[in-house]
Amino acid sequence: MAYPTDRVEAVKYDVKRGQVELTKGYPEEKFLWNVDFHPTPIRKRNWDWYTYAAIWFGMAS
């Protein structure tokens, strides 16, 4: 099995948000990659600092 060497090309960096998105799937790596575990696309990430603060506060109290 030949492993792809284009890992850097399969990643998109959003400078404004400081987040990284995986733009390619790797179904050939059956044990390491799965559609269910694929990272959430940047356009669907809507958590802000107050979400993390609410979770932290809820777990701390």
C-alpha positions in Angstrom: 0.0 0.0 0.0 1.4 3.3 -1.0 0.8 6.1 1.5 0.1 9.6 0.1 2.8 12.2 0.6 0.6 15.2 0.1 -0.5 15.6 3.7 0.3 19.3 3.8 -1.7 19.9 0.6 -4.7 18.2 2.2 -4.9 20.8 5.0 -6.4 24.3 4.8 -5.3 26.9 7.3 -7.8 29.7 8.2 -5.6 32.6 9.2 -8.5 34.7 10.5 -9.7 32.0 12.9 -6.4 30.3 13.5 -7.9 26.9 12.7 -6.9 24.0 10.5 -9.2 22.0 8.4 -8.6 18.6 6.7 -9.9 19.0 3.2 -9.3 15.4 2.0 -10.4 12.0 3.4 -8.3 8.9 3.6 -10.6 5.9 3.1 -7.6 3.8 2.1 -6.4 3.9 5.8 -9.3 1.9 7.1 -8.0 1.6 10.7 -6.9 5.2 11.1 -9.5 7.3 9.2 -13.3 7.1 9.3 -16.0 9.5 8.0 -17.5 9.6 11.6 -14.2 10.8 13.0 -13.4 13.3 10.2 -12.9 16.8 11.7 -15.8 19.3 11.6 -15.4 21.7 8.7 -14.5 25.3 9.6 -17.8 26.7 8.3 -19.7 24.5 10.8 -17.6 25.4 13.8 -19.6 27.9 15.8 -18.3 27.7 19.3 -17.0 30.9 20.8 -15.3 31.8 24.1 -18.6 31.9 26.0 -19.4 28.3 25.0 -16.1 27.1 26.5 -16.7 29.3 29.6 -20.2 27.9 30.0 -18.9 24.3 29.8 -16.1 25.1 32.2 -18.5 26.8 34.7 -21.0 24.0 34.5 -18.3 21.4 35.1 -16.6 23.4 37.9 -19.7 24.0 40.0 
